Amino acid sequence: MALLHQLGFKYKKTTVMPSGLNPENQAEFKKIMRSLRVN
């Protein structure tokens, strides 16, 4: 990762949340994903 930083790249940790959804849909999606993880 140090090499990428030296080359000018930035590391951004990815998330499982789709960024195009509105906040209400994101909350619903998050709840569904949590329930799937538990089962």
C-alpha positions in Angstrom: 0.0 0.0 0.0 3.0 2.3 0.6 3.9 1.9 -3.1 0.5 3.0 -4.2 0.7 6.0 -1.9 4.1 6.9 -3.4 2.6 6.7 -6.9 -0.2 9.1 -5.9 -3.0 6.6 -5.5 -5.3 6.7 -2.5 -6.8 3.6 -0.9 -10.5 3.8 0.0 -12.0 0.9 1.8 -15.1 -0.4 0.0 -18.5 -0.8 1.5 -21.3 -3.1 0.9 -23.8 -0.2 0.7 -24.7 0.8 -2.8 -24.1 4.6 -3.0 -26.9 5.3 -5.5 -29.8 4.5 -3.1 -31.6 7.0 -1.0 -31.1 6.9 2.8 -34.4 5.0 3.4 -33.5 2.3 0.9 -30.0 2.1 2.3 -31.4 1.4 5.8 -33.7 -1.3 4.4 -30.8 -2.8 2.4 -28.6 -2.8 5.5 -31.3 -4.5 7.6 -31.7 -7.2 4.9 -27.9 -7.8 4.7 -27.6 -8.1 8.5 -30.5 -10.7 8.6 -28.8 -12.7 5.9 -25.5 -12.6 7.8 -27.2 -13.9 10.9 -28.9 -16.8 9.1 
